[in-house]
């Protein structure tokens, strides 16, 4: 298995943005020293009550400048919000600055909220994102200056000042549970993954087909399938649960839409769940309707909390059930004190990773 420090870079009451980023650097420096493989962040916009990261490229450069071994990137770039020529420039420059340690996650975007602020049509997000893969490959191809004539992206004789270190391009990720998108990712050699909101028992059949399609496509290497949720490690199960379980039940409050006048917390949770029900994702709707219930998280092992042996055991079981080989742990959540946060990261690196490093779920 491989392991990532994953962060929404949640805003923290009582901290400035600069202080929050300084804390983030302390987290990734320690993760690098402990042998983590990856560091990933999100791209979120216009929610000061939620994530304080709208530029994954800046995150990757800042983290890369402070570390030696970890690979960093977006999970992922919100492709429809970027001009394609600007995005391929940025990816190439960041890969050079990181000495070839960049990972590139591409996502169409889940929330429609930021799209109007960029003057963009939310309904066109998926085809724009898919076509960008071909655009990027043209931009980094042998024929330079490059041109591209797609339905959504155009280029005519552009010569990039900088090309990426990694050829033909940095590794690509597209987090998805959509069967059609997974077929595309398998055919194109794109890594994938899923989040806490998708039930692991529902995930396995889809990713088993993805693996079969990957093999049929003849790719020379094994794909990465990531899974992300909250993790907290402490000396004993009792201490870990006391410190982290209630906080874990508030880790994803940022998923809720801002409260409207007269709207209760329960109303917002019901609306969040209803969005998944409307998409026919009843398992995800159940999780999102209960994600703020500590007992539900504990009973369903949706947050990995406990001693090193307990967390390693939960991870092994979950990876076999959900068919993932990269764990993207969100270590910093809610109001977890920094001393506890850093101890958790250290214990995970020193006592959990060694138990699972040679484990292969597929």
C-alpha positions as CSV (number, residue, x, y, z in Angstrom):
1,X,0.0,0.0,0.0
2,X,0.9,3.6,-0.4
3,X,0.0,6.5,1.9
4,X,-0.9,10.1,1.5
5,X,-1.3,13.1,3.8
6,X,-4.6,14.6,2.5
7,X,-5.9,18.0,3.4
8,X,-8.9,20.1,2.7
9,X,-6.9,22.8,4.6
10,X,-10.0,23.5,6.6
11,X,-10.2,27.0,8.0
12,X,-9.6,27.2,11.7
13,X,-11.2,29.6,14.1
14,X,-8.6,31.7,15.9
15,X,-6.0,31.2,13.2
16,X,-5.1,33.5,10.3
17,X,-4.7,31.9,6.9
18,X,-1.0,32.4,7.1
19,X,-0.9,30.6,10.5
20,X,-3.0,27.8,9.0
21,X,-0.6,27.3,6.1
22,X,2.4,27.3,8.5
23,X,0.7,24.5,10.4
24,X,0.1,22.7,7.1
25,X,3.9,22.9,6.3
26,X,4.7,21.4,9.7
27,X,2.3,18.5,8.9
28,X,3.9,17.8,5.5
29,X,7.5,18.1,6.7
30,X,6.8,15.5,9.4
31,X,5.0,13.3,6.9
32,X,8.0,13.5,4.5
33,X,10.4,12.5,7.3
34,X,8.2,9.5,8.2
35,X,8.1,8.1,4.6
36,X,4.6,9.1,3.4
37,X,4.3,8.7,-0.4
38,X,2.1,11.6,-1.3
39,X,0.6,14.9,-0.2
40,X,-2.7,16.0,-1.8
41,X,-5.0,19.0,-1.3
42,X,-8.3,20.1,-2.8
43,X,-9.2,23.2,-4.9
44,X,-12.2,24.9,-3.2
45,X,-13.4,28.5,-3.8
46,X,-15.3,31.2,-2.0
47,X,-16.1,29.4,1.3
48,X,-14.2,31.1,4.2
49,X,-16.1,28.9,6.6
50,X,-14.7,25.8,4.8
51,X,-11.5,25.2,2.9
52,X,-8.7,27.8,2.7
53,X,-7.1,26.4,-0.5
54,X,-8.1,27.7,-3.9
55,X,-4.6,27.1,-5.5
56,X,-3.3,23.5,-5.5
57,X,-0.3,24.6,-7.5
58,X,0.8,26.9,-4.8
59,X,0.2,24.2,-2.2
60,X,2.4,21.8,-4.2
61,X,5.2,24.3,-4.7
62,X,5.1,25.3,-1.0
63,X,5.1,21.7,0.2
64,X,7.7,20.6,-2.3
65,X,10.1,23.3,-1.3
66,X,10.1,22.1,2.3
67,X,10.4,18.3,1.6
68,X,12.7,15.9,-0.2
69,X,10.8,12.7,-1.1
70,X,7.0,13.0,-1.1
71,X,5.1,13.6,-4.3
72,X,2.5,16.4,-4.2
73,X,-0.5,17.5,-6.2
74,X,-4.1,18.5,-6.5
75,X,-6.9,16.1,-5.8
76,X,-7.8,17.8,-7.9
77,X,-7.6,20.8,-10.2
78,X,-11.1,22.0,-11.0
79,X,-10.5,21.8,-14.7
80,X,-13.5,23.8,-15.9
81,X,-12.4,26.8,-13.9
82,X,-9.0,27.1,-15.7
83,X,-8.1,28.1,-19.2
84,X,-6.5,25.0,-20.6
85,X,-3.4,26.8,-21.9
86,X,-2.8,28.4,-18.5
87,X,-3.3,25.1,-16.7
88,X,-0.8,23.2,-18.9
89,X,1.7,26.0,-18.3
90,X,1.2,25.8,-14.5
91,X,1.4,22.0,-14.4
92,X,4.7,22.0,-16.3
93,X,6.3,24.8,-14.2
94,X,5.2,23.1,-10.9
95,X,6.6,19.8,-12.1
96,X,9.9,21.5,-12.8
97,X,10.0,23.2,-9.5
98,X,9.3,19.9,-7.7
99,X,12.0,18.1,-9.7
100,X,9.4,15.7,-11.2
101,X,7.4,15.1,-8.0
102,X,4.1,16.4,-9.2
103,X,0.9,14.3,-9.3
104,X,-2.0,15.8,-11.3
105,X,-5.6,15.1,-10.1
106,X,-8.3,16.4,-12.5
107,X,-11.9,16.9,-11.4
108,X,-15.0,18.4,-13.0
109,X,-16.3,19.8,-9.7
110,X,-19.1,18.5,-7.4
111,X,-20.6,21.8,-6.2
112,X,-22.2,24.3,-8.7
113,X,-21.6,27.2,-6.4
114,X,-18.3,28.6,-7.8
115,X,-19.2,28.3,-11.4
116,X,-21.3,31.5,-11.8
117,X,-18.5,33.5,-10.3
118,X,-16.3,32.4,-13.1
119,X,-19.0,32.9,-15.7
120,X,-19.2,29.2,-16.5
121,X,-21.9,26.6,-17.1
122,X,-21.8,23.9,-14.5
123,X,-23.6,21.5,-16.8
124,X,-20.7,21.4,-19.2
125,X,-18.1,20.5,-16.5
126,X,-17.6,16.8,-17.3
127,X,-16.9,17.0,-21.1
128,X,-14.6,19.9,-20.6
129,X,-12.6,17.9,-18.0
130,X,-12.4,14.8,-20.2
131,X,-11.3,16.7,-23.2
132,X,-8.6,18.5,-21.2
133,X,-6.7,15.2,-21.0
134,X,-6.2,15.1,-24.8
135,X,-5.4,18.8,-24.8
136,X,-2.7,18.3,-22.2
137,X,-1.2,15.4,-24.1
138,X,-1.0,17.6,-27.2
139,X,0.6,20.4,-25.2
140,X,3.3,18.1,-24.0
141,X,3.7,16.1,-27.2
142,X,6.5,15.9,-29.6
143,X,5.0,18.3,-32.1
144,X,5.8,21.8,-31.0
145,X,4.4,24.4,-31.2
146,X,1.2,22.5,-30.4
147,X,-2.3,22.8,-31.8
148,X,-5.6,21.3,-30.7
149,X,-9.1,21.4,-32.1
150,X,-11.6,19.9,-29.7
151,X,-15.2,20.7,-29.0
152,X,-14.4,22.7,-25.9
153,X,-10.7,23.5,-26.1
154,X,-8.8,25.1,-29.0
155,X,-5.1,25.9,-29.5
156,X,-3.3,27.1,-32.6
157,X,0.5,27.1,-32.7
158,X,1.2,27.6,-29.0
159,X,4.8,27.1,-27.9
160,X,5.2,26.5,-24.1
161,X,8.2,28.1,-22.4
162,X,8.5,25.1,-20.1
163,X,7.8,21.4,-20.4
164,X,7.2,19.1,-17.5
165,X,10.1,16.9,-16.1
166,X,8.0,13.8,-16.3
167,X,7.3,12.4,-19.7
168,X,4.9,12.2,-21.4
169,X,3.3,14.1,-18.4
170,X,3.0,13.7,-14.6
171,X,0.8,10.9,-13.4
172,X,-2.9,11.6,-13.7
173,X,-5.7,11.0,-11.3
174,X,-9.5,11.4,-11.7
175,X,-11.4,10.6,-8.5
176,X,-14.7,9.0,-9.6
177,X,-17.2,6.3,-8.8
178,X,-19.1,6.8,-12.1
179,X,-19.0,3.6,-14.2
180,X,-18.6,5.5,-17.5
181,X,-15.8,7.7,-16.1
182,X,-14.0,4.7,-14.7
183,X,-14.1,3.0,-18.1
184,X,-12.5,6.1,-19.5
185,X,-9.9,6.2,-16.8
186,X,-8.9,2.6,-17.3
187,X,-8.6,3.0,-21.0
188,X,-6.5,6.2,-20.7
189,X,-4.2,4.9,-17.8
190,X,-5.6,7.4,-15.2
191,X,-5.5,6.6,-11.5
192,X,-8.8,7.0,-9.6
193,X,-10.3,6.7,-6.2
194,X,-13.2,7.5,-3.9
195,X,-14.2,9.3,-0.7
196,X,-15.8,8.5,2.6
197,X,-19.2,9.3,1.1
198,X,-19.2,6.2,-1.2
199,X,-19.9,2.9,0.6
200,X,-16.9,0.5,0.3
201,X,-19.1,-2.5,-0.4
202,X,-20.6,-0.7,-3.4
203,X,-17.2,0.5,-4.5
204,X,-15.6,-2.9,-4.9
205,X,-17.5,-4.2,-7.9
206,X,-16.9,-0.9,-9.8
207,X,-13.2,-0.8,-9.1
208,X,-12.9,-4.6,-9.9
209,X,-14.2,-3.8,-13.3
210,X,-11.9,-0.8,-13.6
211,X,-8.9,-3.2,-12.8
212,X,-10.1,-5.6,-15.4
213,X,-10.5,-2.8,-18.0
214,X,-7.0,-1.5,-17.0
215,X,-5.5,-4.9,-17.7
216,X,-7.3,-5.3,-21.0
217,X,-5.9,-1.9,-22.0
218,X,-2.4,-3.3,-21.7
219,X,-0.9,-0.7,-19.3
220,X,2.5,-1.8,-18.1
221,X,2.0,-0.7,-14.5
222,X,-0.6,-1.2,-11.8
223,X,-3.1,1.6,-11.2
224,X,-3.6,3.5,-8.0
225,X,-7.0,3.5,-6.4
226,X,-7.2,6.0,-3.5
227,X,-9.6,6.2,-0.6
228,X,-9.9,9.2,1.7
229,X,-11.3,9.7,5.2
230,X,-10.4,10.9,8.7
231,X,-7.7,9.1,10.6
232,X,-6.4,9.5,14.1
233,X,-3.9,7.4,15.9
234,X,-3.0,7.4,19.7
235,X,-1.5,5.2,22.3
236,X,-4.7,3.3,23.1
237,X,-8.1,2.9,21.5
238,X,-9.7,4.5,24.5
239,X,-7.5,7.6,24.3
240,X,-7.9,7.9,20.6
241,X,-11.7,7.6,20.7
242,X,-12.0,10.1,23.5
243,X,-9.8,12.6,21.7
244,X,-11.0,12.2,18.1
245,X,-14.4,10.6,17.6
246,X,-16.6,13.6,18.4
247,X,-14.2,15.8,16.4
248,X,-14.3,13.4,13.5
249,X,-18.1,13.7,13.5
250,X,-17.6,17.4,12.8
251,X,-14.7,17.0,10.3
252,X,-16.9,17.5,7.2
253,X,-19.2,20.3,8.3
254,X,-17.8,22.2,5.3
255,X,-19.8,19.8,3.0
256,X,-23.0,21.5,4.1
257,X,-24.2,24.5,2.2
258,X,-24.1,27.8,4.2
259,X,-27.2,28.1,6.4
260,X,-30.1,30.1,5.1
261,X,-32.2,32.2,7.4
262,X,-34.2,30.0,9.8
263,X,-32.5,26.8,8.6
264,X,-31.4,24.4,11.3
265,X,-28.3,22.2,11.2
266,X,-30.6,19.2,10.8
267,X,-32.2,20.8,7.8
268,X,-28.8,21.3,6.1
269,X,-27.8,17.7,6.8
270,X,-31.2,16.5,5.3
271,X,-30.6,18.7,2.2
272,X,-27.1,17.2,1.8
273,X,-28.4,13.7,2.0
274,X,-31.2,14.5,-0.4
275,X,-28.7,15.6,-3.1
276,X,-27.3,12.1,-3.2
277,X,-30.8,10.5,-3.1
278,X,-31.7,12.6,-6.1
279,X,-28.7,11.1,-8.0
280,X,-29.8,7.6,-7.1
281,X,-26.9,7.1,-4.7
282,X,-28.8,5.8,-1.7
283,X,-25.8,4.3,0.1
284,X,-24.0,7.7,-0.2
285,X,-27.2,9.4,1.0
286,X,-27.3,7.3,4.1
287,X,-23.6,8.0,4.9
288,X,-24.0,11.8,4.3
289,X,-27.2,11.8,6.4
290,X,-25.3,10.3,9.3
291,X,-21.8,11.6,8.8
292,X,-22.2,14.0,11.8
293,X,-23.2,11.1,14.1
294,X,-20.2,9.9,16.1
295,X,-21.7,6.5,16.8
296,X,-22.5,5.9,13.2
297,X,-18.9,6.7,12.2
298,X,-17.6,4.3,14.8
299,X,-20.1,1.5,14.1
300,X,-19.4,1.6,10.3
301,X,-15.6,2.2,10.6
302,X,-15.9,5.3,8.4
303,X,-13.2,7.1,10.4
304,X,-10.1,5.2,11.3
305,X,-9.5,5.9,15.0
306,X,-7.6,3.9,17.5
307,X,-4.2,2.5,18.5
308,X,-1.7,1.8,15.7
309,X,-2.6,-1.9,15.6
310,X,-6.3,-1.1,15.5
311,X,-6.0,1.5,12.7
312,X,-3.7,-0.8,10.7
313,X,-6.3,-3.6,11.1
314,X,-9.2,-1.3,10.1
315,X,-7.2,-0.1,7.1
316,X,-6.4,-3.6,5.9
317,X,-10.0,-4.7,6.2
318,X,-11.3,-1.6,4.5
319,X,-8.9,-1.8,1.6
320,X,-9.8,-5.4,0.9
321,X,-13.5,-4.6,1.1
322,X,-13.3,-1.4,-0.9
323,X,-10.5,-2.3,-3.2
324,X,-8.1,0.6,-2.7
325,X,-4.3,0.6,-2.5
326,X,-3.6,4.2,-1.6
327,X,-4.9,5.6,1.7
328,X,-5.4,9.3,1.7
329,X,-5.6,10.2,5.4
330,X,-7.2,13.5,6.6
331,X,-5.3,14.0,9.8
332,X,-6.2,17.6,10.6
333,X,-9.9,18.0,11.3
334,X,-12.3,20.1,13.4
335,X,-10.5,21.6,16.4
336,X,-8.0,18.9,17.0
337,X,-5.1,20.4,19.0
338,X,-1.8,20.5,17.2
339,X,0.0,18.3,19.8
340,X,-2.5,15.5,19.2
341,X,-2.4,16.1,15.4
342,X,1.4,15.8,15.2
343,X,1.5,12.8,17.5
344,X,-1.2,11.0,15.4
345,X,0.8,11.7,12.2
346,X,4.0,10.4,13.8
347,X,2.4,7.3,15.2
348,X,0.8,6.6,11.9
349,X,4.1,6.9,10.1
350,X,6.2,5.0,12.6
351,X,3.7,2.2,13.6
352,X,0.9,1.9,11.0
353,X,2.7,2.3,7.7
354,X,5.3,-0.4,8.4
355,X,2.5,-2.9,9.1
356,X,0.9,-2.3,5.7
357,X,3.7,-1.3,3.4
358,X,4.0,-4.7,1.9
359,X,0.3,-5.4,1.8
360,X,-1.3,-5.5,-1.6
361,X,-5.1,-5.6,-1.7
362,X,-5.1,-6.3,-5.4
